Amino acid sequence: MQLQVTNSPFNENQVELLNRLLPTLTETQQIWLSGYLSAIGRTTAAAPAGAELQVPSNTIGNTEVGAAVTSQPAASREVTILFGSQTGNCQRLAGSLSRKLEEQGFQVTLSAMNNFKPTALKKVENLLLLVSTHGEGEPPDNARIFHEFLYSKRAPQLENLRFSVLALGDTSYEFFCQTGKEFDQRLEELGGKRLSPRVDCDLDYDDSVAEWFEGVIGALNANLNAPAIAAKAVQAAEDAESQEPLYTRNNPFKAEVLENLNLNGRGSDRETRHLELSLEGSNIQFEPGDALGVYPENHPELVDAIIHTMGWNPNDKVPFNKKGDEGALREALLHHYEITVLTKPLLEQAAKLSASNKLSELLAPDRASELKAYIQGRDLLDLIQDFSPWEGPASSFVTILRKLPARLYSIASSYKANPDEVHLTVRAVRYEAHGRERYGVCSVHCAERVEPGDTLPIYIQHNPNFKLPTNPDAPIIMIGPGTGVAPFRSFLEERGELGAEGKSWLFYGDRHFVTDFLYQTDWQRMLKDGVLSKLDVAFSRDTEEKVYVQHRILQKSREVYEWLQEGAHIYVCGDEKYMAHDVHSALLTVIQSEGGLSLEAAAAYLEDMQQTQRYQRDVY
């Protein structure tokens, strides 16, 4: 579009210059210039007549703009972004933030916390931390050393530091965003000043992340006396150059189910499904160690019971999300809202809608232990039954509910071995609590209501912290009882396709050999083909004394240590609360006894393995 003299306030020479310049600008450059002109418009009215306009020297894209230096005091354009991430969310978000800042001319240092030298912190002026909370309020594996340093006597005073923290967590856990809160508090105690307030994110974190991004970018620009670019404009520029895949957690791919098989034998008290999904036409790819996000459907019986108990009309129109989309109530409860997990924030919102005082009384500070006990194992149906009557229509009630989150499953196949397919290992969760049968939302959906030909909404959750060695000749030790064995099927299929020469050793455990040996024929074939070098199993209910994978590790102590000395990488997948801790203790014992080391030296040995990514865990 050409600017015309007749319809503009510019003279002919100015119009010619503008028509030569504007077509050469990228979208990002146009946004920056728009923001800059908006900012100076507020100050030029007070400037003396004839004063020269000074444009700050800056490189926008590949175009050099101005060379004059303003009289404003210099501020640092250097920003350090550190992430602590167990499953890759914080790492992905940190990369996105880094790109946004670089678009605006900031010099960004992006690093995992375990790759950043803590003593260099005193030289940092602008620090942005993105960290998840792992387990029961613990830092992710790659944030532990940095966390320990900040709480040690070696931590420096940070009077010149400006910082902000983005915390990821899950409100269904007692210690919601605990690690982020601790970093935020400790940096303040050391003298740092907040660029922007900490933001705590639940599983549905997109809006909260956007809020934090806008806050820190605005604060950094304000400190530079530069124009703060509107968040939507920045996002538009980012989207234009984005390398993000077409299908994401916000735009899942509807994958057709090709197979849905029960891996457990007849007579087993467990049901473990092997699902094979088609990725044809999606251009979705993944690597061993990545996870698949699956958006499930809530159990129809629970949905109908909630609607009946509340006396609602299942066809009433209610909002589906914060964007204004709406539809039938039953559809909303089936596919859009979390109804199986209670959290303190939910109960606090629900108390405003209850005509009874009982819920408000339960939320009193002196009844915290009772509240925790009540939340455990109960769902939305329990809540509405226990604290009736309720006020307001269904359209008001559903807005206090959390968005139904995807469930993440370790991928059990190699893309190279199975092009355009992805395989999952899903154990059906069923149990009784508080006088009623309960269901795992996604696992029972897959076990009972998904048939070949149906579709599941899915996306890839990349996990850069659980990856095969770059050297295919490196030995690997894989420890994965139960469904924790899933990613190791992917690892070994990949190594088979690549013709990797490195040795491999799998420790697998479950209850019974006859009925619960998941993927038994696959392991036997891989042993025969040489893809799998060694297999040790532990079936806890087949012997009088229960035997688990950690016991097998201790029994093979000498050989395990020899593999470690040869440079073996260790991978652990499965239960975090018990198994992962027991395996870690067993590895410490192996290193201490076979290496003739003290407990402290053995712990340092394992710590070094973690820091060099020779010891990786995908635990939950």
C-alpha positions as CSV (number, residue, x, y, z in Angstrom):
1,M,0.0,0.0,0.0
2,Q,1.4,3.4,-1.1
3,L,1.0,6.5,1.0
4,Q,-0.6,9.4,-1.0
5,V,0.2,13.1,-0.4
6,T,-3.4,14.1,-0.8
7,N,-4.6,12.1,2.1
8,S,-1.7,12.5,4.6
9,P,-0.2,15.2,6.8
10,F,3.2,14.6,5.2
11,N,4.9,16.7,2.5
12,E,6.0,15.2,-0.8
13,N,9.6,14.5,0.2
14,Q,8.4,12.8,3.5
15,V,5.9,10.7,1.6
16,E,8.6,9.5,-0.8
17,L,10.9,8.5,2.1
18,L,8.1,6.7,3.9
19,N,7.1,4.8,0.8
20,R,10.6,3.7,0.3
21,L,11.1,2.6,3.9
22,L,7.8,0.9,4.9
23,P,7.8,-1.9,2.3
24,T,11.3,-3.0,3.6
25,L,10.2,-3.4,7.2
26,T,9.4,-6.8,8.7
27,E,6.3,-7.2,10.8
28,T,8.5,-7.1,13.9
29,Q,10.2,-3.9,12.8
30,Q,6.8,-2.3,12.1
31,I,5.6,-3.3,15.6
32,W,8.7,-1.8,17.2
33,L,8.4,1.4,15.3
34,S,4.8,1.8,16.1
35,G,5.5,1.3,19.8
36,Y,8.4,3.8,19.7
37,L,6.4,6.5,18.0
38,S,3.6,6.0,20.5
39,A,6.0,6.4,23.4
40,I,7.7,9.5,22.1
41,G,4.4,11.1,21.2
42,R,3.8,11.6,24.9
43,T,7.1,13.6,25.4
44,T,7.6,15.6,22.2
45,A,4.7,18.0,23.0
46,A,6.7,19.3,26.0
47,A,10.0,19.6,24.0
48,P,11.4,23.0,23.0
49,A,10.6,24.1,19.5
50,G,13.2,22.9,17.0
51,A,14.6,20.3,19.4
52,E,16.2,17.3,17.5
53,L,14.5,13.9,17.9
54,Q,17.0,11.3,19.1
55,V,16.3,7.7,18.0
56,P,18.0,5.2,20.3
57,S,20.7,3.2,18.5
58,N,19.4,-0.3,18.1
59,T,19.4,-3.1,15.6
60,I,15.9,-4.3,14.6
61,G,16.0,-7.4,12.6
62,N,18.8,-6.8,10.0
63,T,18.1,-3.0,9.7
64,E,20.3,-0.5,11.5
65,V,18.1,2.3,12.9
66,G,19.7,5.6,13.9
67,A,23.1,6.2,15.4
68,A,22.4,9.0,17.8
69,V,22.8,8.2,21.5
70,T,20.2,9.5,23.9
71,S,21.0,11.2,27.1
72,Q,19.0,8.6,29.1
73,P,21.0,6.6,31.6
74,A,22.2,3.3,30.2
75,A,20.5,0.2,31.4
76,S,21.4,-3.4,30.8
77,R,19.9,-5.2,27.8
78,E,21.3,-8.5,29.2
79,V,18.8,-10.9,30.5
80,T,19.5,-14.3,32.1
81,I,16.7,-16.9,31.9
82,L,17.1,-20.0,34.0
83,F,14.8,-23.0,34.0
84,G,14.2,-26.0,36.3
85,S,12.2,-28.6,34.4
86,Q,11.4,-32.2,34.9
87,T,9.1,-32.9,31.9
88,G,10.1,-30.1,29.6
89,N,7.3,-27.5,30.1
90,C,9.5,-24.9,31.8
91,Q,12.3,-25.5,29.2
92,R,9.9,-24.9,26.3
93,L,8.4,-21.8,27.9
94,A,11.9,-20.4,28.7
95,G,12.8,-20.9,25.0
96,S,9.7,-19.0,23.9
97,L,10.4,-16.1,26.3
98,S,14.0,-16.0,25.1
99,R,12.8,-15.6,21.5
100,K,10.4,-12.9,22.4
101,L,13.1,-10.9,24.2
102,E,15.7,-11.4,21.4
103,E,13.0,-10.0,19.0
104,Q,13.2,-6.8,21.0
105,G,17.0,-6.5,21.0
106,F,17.8,-8.1,24.4
107,Q,20.9,-10.2,24.8
108,V,19.6,-13.4,26.4
109,T,21.5,-16.1,28.3
110,L,19.3,-19.2,28.4
111,S,20.3,-22.1,30.6
112,A,19.1,-25.0,32.6
113,M,19.8,-24.3,36.3
114,N,22.2,-27.2,36.5
115,N,24.3,-25.8,33.6
116,F,24.5,-22.4,35.2
117,K,27.4,-21.6,37.5
118,P,25.7,-20.4,40.7
119,T,28.6,-18.1,41.7
120,A,28.0,-16.1,38.5
121,L,24.7,-15.0,39.9
122,K,26.2,-11.9,41.6
123,K,27.1,-10.6,38.1
124,V,23.5,-10.9,36.8
125,E,21.3,-7.8,36.7
126,N,18.1,-9.2,35.1
127,L,17.1,-12.7,36.1
128,L,14.0,-14.6,35.0
129,L,13.4,-18.0,36.6
130,L,10.9,-20.6,35.3
131,V,10.6,-23.6,37.6
132,S,8.2,-26.5,38.2
133,T,7.6,-28.2,41.5
134,H,8.3,-31.9,41.5
135,G,6.8,-34.5,43.8
136,E,5.8,-33.2,47.2
137,G,7.2,-29.7,47.0
138,E,10.6,-30.7,45.7
139,P,12.7,-29.0,43.0
140,P,13.1,-30.8,39.6
141,D,16.3,-32.8,39.3
142,N,18.0,-30.1,37.2
143,A,17.2,-27.4,39.8
144,R,18.3,-29.1,43.0
145,I,21.9,-27.9,43.0
146,F,21.0,-24.3,42.3
147,H,18.3,-24.4,44.9
148,E,20.7,-25.8,47.5
149,F,23.3,-23.1,46.6
150,L,20.8,-20.3,47.2
151,Y,20.0,-21.7,50.6
152,S,23.6,-22.2,51.6
153,K,26.0,-19.9,53.3
154,R,27.8,-19.5,50.0
155,A,24.9,-17.6,48.4
156,P,26.0,-14.0,47.7
157,Q,24.1,-10.8,48.4
158,L,22.2,-9.7,45.3
159,E,21.4,-6.0,45.8
160,N,21.9,-5.3,42.1
161,L,19.6,-8.1,41.0
162,R,16.2,-7.6,39.4
163,F,14.3,-10.8,39.1
164,S,10.9,-12.5,38.5
165,V,9.7,-16.0,38.9
166,L,7.2,-18.1,36.9
167,A,6.2,-21.2,39.0
168,L,4.5,-24.2,37.5
169,G,2.5,-26.6,39.6
170,D,-0.8,-28.5,40.2
171,T,-3.3,-27.2,42.8
172,S,-4.3,-30.8,43.6
173,Y,-1.0,-31.1,45.4
174,E,-0.6,-29.7,48.9
175,F,2.7,-27.9,48.1
176,F,1.4,-26.1,45.0
177,C,4.3,-24.3,43.2
178,Q,6.4,-24.6,46.3
179,T,9.8,-24.5,44.5
180,G,8.9,-21.3,42.7
181,K,7.7,-19.7,45.9
182,E,11.0,-20.7,47.6
183,F,13.1,-19.2,44.8
184,D,11.1,-16.0,44.9
185,Q,11.3,-15.6,48.6
186,R,15.1,-16.5,48.8
187,L,16.1,-14.1,46.0
188,E,14.3,-11.3,47.9
189,E,16.0,-12.3,51.1
190,L,19.4,-12.0,49.3
191,G,18.6,-8.4,48.3
192,G,17.1,-8.9,44.9
193,K,14.2,-6.6,43.7
194,R,11.3,-8.0,41.7
195,L,10.9,-6.9,38.1
196,S,7.4,-8.3,38.1
197,P,5.4,-10.3,40.7
198,R,5.7,-14.1,40.8
199,V,3.0,-15.9,38.9
200,D,1.9,-19.3,40.1
201,C,0.4,-21.6,37.3
202,D,-1.9,-24.5,37.5
203,L,-2.1,-27.3,34.9
204,D,-4.1,-24.9,32.6
205,Y,-1.3,-22.3,32.5
206,D,-1.5,-20.5,29.2
207,D,-3.3,-17.4,30.4
208,S,-1.1,-17.2,33.5
209,V,2.1,-17.6,31.4
210,A,0.9,-14.9,29.0
211,E,0.3,-12.5,32.0
212,W,3.8,-13.2,33.3
213,F,5.4,-12.8,29.9
214,E,3.7,-9.4,29.4
215,G,4.7,-8.3,32.9
216,V,8.4,-9.1,32.7
217,I,8.7,-7.8,29.1
218,G,7.0,-4.6,30.1
219,A,9.2,-4.2,33.2
220,L,12.4,-4.8,31.2
221,N,11.4,-2.2,28.6
222,A,10.3,0.3,31.2
223,N,13.7,0.0,32.9
224,L,15.3,0.8,29.5
225,N,13.0,3.8,28.9
226,A,12.0,2.0,25.8
227,P,8.4,1.5,24.4
228,A,6.6,-1.4,25.9
229,I,5.2,-3.4,23.0
230,A,1.7,-4.7,23.5
231,A,1.6,-8.4,24.3
232,K,-0.8,-9.1,21.4
233,A,1.5,-7.4,19.0
234,V,4.5,-9.3,20.2
235,Q,2.6,-12.5,19.9
236,A,1.5,-11.7,16.3
237,A,5.2,-11.2,15.4
238,E,6.1,-14.4,17.1
239,D,3.4,-16.3,15.4
240,A,4.6,-15.1,12.0
241,E,8.0,-16.6,12.5
242,S,7.0,-19.5,14.8
243,Q,8.5,-22.9,14.3
244,E,5.9,-24.5,16.6
245,P,4.2,-27.6,15.2
246,L,0.7,-27.4,13.9
247,Y,-0.7,-29.6,16.6
248,T,-0.1,-28.6,20.2
249,R,-1.6,-28.9,23.7
250,N,-4.0,-26.1,22.6
251,N,-4.7,-27.6,19.3
252,P,-4.6,-31.4,19.7
253,F,-4.6,-33.9,16.8
254,K,-7.4,-36.3,16.7
255,A,-5.6,-39.6,16.3
256,E,-7.4,-42.7,15.1
257,V,-7.0,-45.7,17.4
258,L,-5.6,-48.7,15.5
259,E,-5.2,-51.2,18.3
260,N,-6.4,-51.4,21.9
261,L,-5.1,-54.6,23.7
262,N,-5.0,-55.9,27.2
263,L,-1.4,-56.8,28.1
264,N,-2.3,-58.7,31.3
265,G,-3.1,-62.4,31.2
266,R,-6.3,-64.0,32.3
267,G,-6.7,-64.0,36.1
268,S,-4.6,-60.9,36.7
269,D,-6.0,-58.3,39.1
270,R,-4.6,-55.6,36.8
271,E,-5.6,-54.3,33.4
272,T,-2.9,-52.7,31.3
273,R,-3.8,-51.4,27.8
274,H,-1.5,-51.2,24.8
275,L,-2.8,-48.6,22.4
276,E,-1.5,-47.9,18.9
277,L,-2.6,-44.6,17.4
278,S,-2.2,-43.3,13.9
279,L,-0.4,-40.0,13.3
280,E,-1.0,-40.1,9.5
281,G,-1.5,-36.7,8.1
282,S,-0.4,-34.9,11.2
283,N,3.3,-34.4,10.5
284,I,3.8,-35.1,14.2
285,Q,7.2,-36.6,15.2
286,F,8.8,-37.5,18.5
287,E,11.9,-39.0,20.0
288,P,12.3,-41.8,22.6
289,G,11.7,-40.4,26.0
290,D,9.0,-38.0,24.9
291,A,5.4,-38.2,26.3
292,L,2.0,-38.1,24.7
293,G,-0.6,-35.9,26.1
294,V,-4.1,-37.4,25.8
295,Y,-7.3,-35.4,26.4
296,P,-9.7,-37.8,28.0
297,E,-13.5,-38.0,28.5
298,N,-14.9,-37.9,32.0
299,H,-16.9,-41.0,33.0
300,P,-20.5,-40.6,31.7
301,E,-21.9,-42.1,34.9
302,L,-20.2,-39.6,37.1
303,V,-21.3,-36.7,34.8
304,D,-25.0,-37.9,34.9
305,A,-24.9,-38.3,38.6
306,I,-23.7,-34.7,39.1
307,I,-26.3,-33.3,36.8
308,H,-29.1,-35.4,38.5
309,T,-28.0,-34.5,42.0
310,M,-27.9,-30.8,41.2
311,G,-31.3,-31.0,39.4
312,W,-29.8,-29.4,36.2
313,N,-30.9,-29.7,32.6
314,P,-28.2,-31.6,30.7
315,N,-29.0,-29.4,27.6
316,D,-28.7,-26.0,29.3
317,K,-26.1,-23.7,27.7
318,V,-23.0,-23.1,29.7
319,P,-19.5,-21.7,28.9
320,F,-16.9,-24.2,27.8
321,N,-13.9,-21.9,28.5
322,K,-12.8,-18.4,29.1
323,K,-12.9,-17.5,25.4
324,G,-16.7,-17.5,25.4
325,D,-17.3,-20.8,23.6
326,E,-20.4,-22.5,25.0
327,G,-22.6,-25.5,24.6
328,A,-24.6,-28.1,26.4
329,L,-23.9,-28.7,30.1
330,R,-23.4,-32.5,29.7
331,E,-20.9,-31.9,26.9
332,A,-19.1,-29.4,29.1
333,L,-18.8,-31.8,32.0
334,L,-17.8,-34.7,29.7
335,H,-15.0,-33.0,27.8
336,H,-14.1,-29.6,29.2
337,Y,-14.0,-29.5,33.0
338,E,-12.1,-31.4,35.7
339,I,-14.7,-33.2,38.0
340,T,-12.6,-35.9,39.6
341,V,-10.1,-33.9,41.6
342,L,-10.9,-31.5,44.5
343,T,-8.5,-28.7,45.4
344,K,-8.4,-26.0,48.1
345,P,-8.9,-23.2,45.5
346,L,-12.0,-25.0,44.1
347,L,-13.5,-25.4,47.6
348,E,-12.8,-21.7,48.3
349,Q,-14.8,-20.7,45.2
350,A,-17.5,-23.3,45.9
351,A,-18.0,-21.9,49.4
352,K,-19.4,-18.7,47.8
353,L,-22.1,-20.7,46.0
354,S,-23.1,-22.9,48.9
355,A,-26.1,-22.0,51.0
356,S,-24.6,-24.0,53.8
357,N,-21.9,-22.7,56.2
358,K,-20.3,-26.1,56.6
359,L,-17.9,-25.6,53.7
360,S,-16.7,-22.2,54.9
361,E,-16.2,-23.7,58.3
362,L,-14.1,-26.6,56.9
363,L,-11.9,-24.0,55.1
364,A,-11.0,-22.3,58.5
365,P,-7.2,-22.1,59.1
366,D,-7.4,-24.2,62.2
367,R,-9.0,-27.1,60.3
368,A,-6.3,-27.5,57.7
369,S,-5.7,-31.2,58.5
370,E,-9.4,-32.0,58.2
371,L,-9.5,-30.2,54.8
372,K,-6.6,-32.2,53.5
373,A,-8.2,-35.4,54.6
374,Y,-11.5,-34.5,53.0
375,I,-10.0,-33.6,49.7
376,Q,-8.1,-36.8,49.4
377,G,-9.9,-39.3,47.2
378,R,-13.1,-37.3,46.7
379,D,-14.6,-35.7,43.6
380,L,-17.2,-33.1,42.6
381,L,-20.1,-35.4,43.3
382,D,-19.0,-35.8,46.9
383,L,-18.6,-32.0,47.2
384,I,-22.1,-31.2,46.0
385,Q,-23.7,-34.0,48.0
386,D,-21.9,-33.0,51.2
387,F,-22.4,-29.2,51.2
388,S,-25.9,-28.7,49.6
389,P,-28.0,-26.7,49.0
390,W,-26.3,-24.7,46.2
391,E,-27.2,-21.4,44.8
392,G,-27.1,-20.1,41.2
393,P,-27.5,-21.8,37.8
394,A,-25.2,-24.4,36.2
395,S,-23.6,-21.7,34.0
396,S,-22.2,-20.0,37.2
397,F,-21.1,-23.3,38.9
398,V,-19.1,-24.6,36.0
399,T,-17.0,-21.4,35.8
400,I,-15.3,-22.3,39.2
401,L,-14.1,-25.7,37.8
402,R,-10.6,-26.2,36.4
403,K,-10.1,-27.0,32.7
404,L,-9.9,-30.8,32.1
405,P,-6.1,-31.3,31.7
406,A,-4.5,-33.8,29.4
407,R,-2.9,-36.9,30.9
408,L,0.7,-37.6,30.0
409,Y,2.0,-41.1,29.1
410,S,5.5,-42.1,28.3
411,I,5.6,-43.1,24.6
412,A,6.2,-46.8,24.2
413,S,7.4,-46.9,20.6
414,S,10.1,-45.5,18.3
415,Y,8.9,-43.3,15.4
416,K,11.7,-44.7,13.3
417,A,10.5,-48.2,13.9
418,N,6.8,-47.3,13.5
419,P,6.4,-44.4,11.2
420,D,3.2,-42.4,11.6
421,E,2.3,-44.3,14.7
422,V,2.6,-43.8,18.5
423,H,2.1,-46.5,21.1
424,L,1.0,-46.1,24.7
425,T,1.0,-48.3,27.8
426,V,-1.9,-47.4,30.1
427,R,-2.8,-49.1,33.3
428,A,-6.5,-48.8,34.2
429,V,-7.0,-47.3,37.6
430,R,-10.0,-48.5,39.6
431,Y,-10.5,-48.3,43.4
432,E,-13.1,-47.8,46.1
433,A,-13.0,-44.8,48.3
434,H,-15.6,-43.3,50.7
435,G,-18.2,-45.9,49.8
436,R,-18.1,-45.5,46.0
437,E,-16.1,-46.9,43.1
438,R,-13.6,-44.4,41.6
439,Y,-12.0,-44.3,38.2
440,G,-8.8,-43.0,36.6
441,V,-10.2,-40.6,34.1
442,C,-8.1,-41.3,31.1
443,S,-7.1,-44.9,31.9
444,V,-10.6,-46.1,32.3
445,H,-11.7,-44.1,29.3
446,C,-9.1,-46.0,27.2
447,A,-9.9,-49.3,28.8
448,E,-13.7,-49.2,28.6
449,R,-14.9,-46.7,26.0
450,V,-12.2,-46.5,23.3
451,E,-12.4,-48.9,20.3
452,P,-10.3,-49.2,17.1
453,G,-11.6,-46.6,14.7
454,D,-12.4,-44.1,17.5
455,T,-10.2,-41.0,17.9
456,L,-8.3,-39.5,20.8
457,P,-7.2,-35.8,21.0
458,I,-3.4,-35.9,21.5
459,Y,-0.2,-33.9,21.3
460,I,3.5,-34.5,21.9
461,Q,5.1,-33.4,25.2
462,H,8.8,-33.3,24.4
463,N,11.1,-34.2,27.3
464,P,14.7,-33.1,26.7
465,N,15.6,-34.4,30.1
466,F,15.0,-38.1,29.4
467,K,17.0,-39.0,26.2
468,L,19.2,-41.7,24.9
469,P,22.9,-41.0,24.9
470,T,24.2,-39.2,21.9
471,N,26.8,-41.9,21.6
472,P,25.0,-45.1,20.3
473,D,27.8,-47.2,21.7
474,A,27.3,-46.1,25.3
475,P,25.9,-48.8,27.6
476,I,22.5,-48.1,29.1
477,I,20.8,-49.4,32.3
478,M,17.0,-49.1,32.3
479,I,15.0,-49.5,35.5
480,G,11.2,-49.5,34.9
481,P,8.7,-51.6,36.9
482,G,5.1,-51.8,35.7
483,T,4.1,-49.3,33.1
484,G,7.4,-47.5,33.8
485,V,8.9,-49.9,31.3
486,A,7.1,-48.1,28.4
487,P,9.8,-45.6,27.4
488,F,12.4,-48.4,27.4
489,R,10.5,-50.2,24.7
490,S,10.9,-47.0,22.7
491,F,14.6,-46.8,23.6
492,L,15.3,-50.3,22.4
493,E,13.2,-50.1,19.3
494,E,15.2,-46.9,18.4
495,R,18.5,-48.6,19.1
496,G,17.5,-51.5,17.0
497,E,16.6,-49.3,14.0
498,L,19.9,-47.3,14.4
499,G,22.0,-50.5,14.7
500,A,23.5,-49.2,18.0
501,E,26.3,-51.2,19.4
502,G,26.0,-50.2,23.0
503,K,25.1,-52.7,25.7
504,S,21.7,-52.5,27.3
505,W,20.3,-53.9,30.5
506,L,16.7,-53.8,31.6
507,F,15.4,-54.2,35.2
508,Y,11.7,-54.9,35.1
509,G,9.2,-55.8,37.9
510,D,5.5,-56.4,38.5
511,R,3.3,-58.7,40.6
512,H,3.1,-62.1,38.8
513,F,5.3,-63.6,36.1
514,V,2.4,-65.5,34.4
515,T,-0.1,-62.7,34.1
516,D,1.8,-59.4,34.5
517,F,4.9,-59.6,32.4
518,L,4.3,-56.7,30.1
519,Y,5.8,-56.9,26.6
520,Q,7.4,-60.3,27.4
521,T,7.6,-61.4,23.8
522,D,9.1,-58.1,22.8
523,W,11.9,-58.5,25.4
524,Q,12.5,-62.1,24.3
525,R,12.8,-61.1,20.7
526,M,15.2,-58.2,21.5
527,L,17.4,-60.5,23.6
528,K,17.5,-62.9,20.7
529,D,18.4,-60.1,18.3
530,G,21.0,-58.7,20.6
531,V,19.3,-55.3,20.9
532,L,18.8,-56.1,24.6
533,S,21.9,-57.5,26.3
534,K,20.6,-58.4,29.8
535,L,17.2,-58.7,31.4
536,D,16.6,-59.0,35.2
537,V,13.0,-59.3,36.5
538,A,11.4,-59.1,39.9
539,F,7.8,-60.4,40.4
540,S,6.9,-59.4,43.9
541,R,3.9,-61.7,44.6
542,D,5.4,-64.9,43.2
543,T,7.7,-65.4,46.3
544,E,7.0,-65.5,50.0
545,E,9.2,-62.5,50.5
546,K,8.5,-59.6,48.2
547,V,11.2,-58.9,45.7
548,Y,11.4,-55.6,43.8
549,V,13.7,-54.1,41.2
550,Q,16.0,-52.5,43.8
551,H,16.7,-55.9,45.2
552,R,17.8,-57.2,41.8
553,I,20.1,-54.2,41.5
554,L,21.7,-55.0,44.8
555,Q,22.0,-58.7,43.9
556,K,23.9,-57.7,40.7
557,S,25.9,-55.0,42.5
558,R,29.4,-55.8,41.2
559,E,28.2,-56.0,37.5
560,V,26.1,-52.8,37.8
561,Y,29.2,-50.9,39.2
562,E,31.4,-52.3,36.4
563,W,28.9,-50.9,33.8
564,L,28.9,-47.6,35.6
565,Q,32.7,-47.5,35.4
566,E,32.4,-48.2,31.7
567,G,30.3,-45.1,31.3
568,A,26.8,-46.6,31.4
569,H,23.8,-44.2,31.5
570,I,21.1,-45.0,34.0
571,Y,17.4,-44.4,33.3
572,V,14.6,-44.7,35.9
573,C,10.9,-44.5,35.1
574,G,7.8,-45.0,37.2
575,D,6.6,-44.3,40.7
576,E,8.3,-41.3,42.3
577,K,7.0,-41.7,45.9
578,Y,8.5,-45.1,46.6
579,M,10.2,-46.9,43.7
580,A,12.4,-44.1,42.6
581,H,13.7,-43.4,46.1
582,D,14.3,-47.1,46.8
583,V,16.2,-47.4,43.5
584,H,18.3,-44.3,44.3
585,S,19.2,-45.8,47.7
586,A,20.2,-49.1,46.0
587,L,22.4,-47.3,43.5
588,L,24.1,-45.4,46.4
589,T,24.7,-48.7,48.2
590,V,26.2,-50.2,45.0
591,I,28.6,-47.3,44.4
592,Q,29.5,-47.1,48.1
593,S,30.2,-50.8,48.6
594,E,31.8,-51.7,45.2
595,G,33.7,-48.4,44.9
596,G,35.0,-48.4,48.5
597,L,33.5,-44.9,49.0
598,S,32.0,-43.1,51.8
599,L,28.2,-42.3,51.7
600,E,29.0,-38.7,50.9
601,A,31.4,-39.7,48.1
602,A,28.9,-42.1,46.7
603,A,26.2,-39.4,46.7
604,A,28.7,-37.0,44.9
605,Y,29.3,-39.8,42.3
606,L,25.5,-40.0,41.6
607,E,25.1,-36.3,41.7
608,D,27.8,-35.9,39.0
609,M,26.1,-38.5,36.9
610,Q,22.9,-36.4,37.1
611,Q,24.7,-33.2,36.2
612,T,26.3,-34.8,33.2
613,Q,22.9,-36.4,32.2
614,R,24.2,-40.0,32.8
615,Y,21.5,-40.5,35.4
616,Q,18.0,-39.4,34.2
617,R,14.6,-40.0,35.7
618,D,11.0,-39.8,34.4
619,V,9.1,-40.3,37.6
620,Y,5.6,-39.4,38.7
